[in-house]
Amino acid sequence: MNRVAETADNYAFWVRLAAIASSGTAVLLVVIKLYAWFATDASAMLASATDSMLDLFASVMNIIILRFALAPADKEHKFGHGKAESLAGLVQAAFVLGSALLLLFNGVGRLLNPQPVVNADIGIWVTVITIVLTLLLVAFQQYVIRLTRSVVISADALHYKSDLLLNVGVLVALFLSQGIWLMADGLFTIGVGCYLMWGAGQIIWVSIHHLMDHELEDEDLAQIKAIVLNHDGALGMHELRTRQSGNTRFIQFHLELDDNLSLLEAHGIGEEIELKINKALAPCEVFIHHDPTSVVQKELARDEARVD
């Protein structure tokens, strides 16, 4: 198995594993939080349970979407299906916004009609268990993100990171709502709603960033240029264009070569450079246009005229 295929397989394995871990954790959290909400009738517990139900939906959807996003290129989709990840991110953002509005309405209602929380100890213990489980999941997700840079797992991790702050707030709200400050329950729920709206904006930004074929990071661009310019046969490069779809990077550029090289020699130099870029940035697809140096200036001048 070559390096590109091996990298793609590793990506698929870790992303799928993270999605399954997220779904399993979400199921457990939804069950115990709903129990705590019924036992306490706390608006803060409803906010926490609603967020976990949202996470569960998003995690299950991730498993479904990843079946398409990780599929290899085919006749109808020759650049692969990686953008399905970004589309999934936008769908997640829509449900986050819906959940946020629900919590805002509920929080305002509890704020206008404050009441003490009953059986607060049940809610407190459930919240402590939730924090521990969420910490373990987020740590695993961060490990997967470092390996894969997956948009879907990044969006999913954002939900659970917000859960950590949310659950700490639940503890505070439950404590204060036991007759110390009855409005804390409603205020906290409103705060969670606002935070989720902000998080949805982040997911939308990242998803659109990838859908609009944004250039690779500066570090990756610098690495590509270094590989090309350090090759003995390369005299220069221009018109470097890059983008990323899912886990695959697409790289294209014009390679400047000596006029007197044979077609076979020029092809060999391009192939060596392509292999080095693939080794450094796999999985990726590299498209190289070979230019004799004598035509470079004419080509660049022509391109500038087109822009003007």
Order of alpha helices (4+ residues) and beta strands (2+ residues): alpha-alpha-alpha-alpha-alpha-alpha-alpha-beta-beta-alpha-beta-alpha
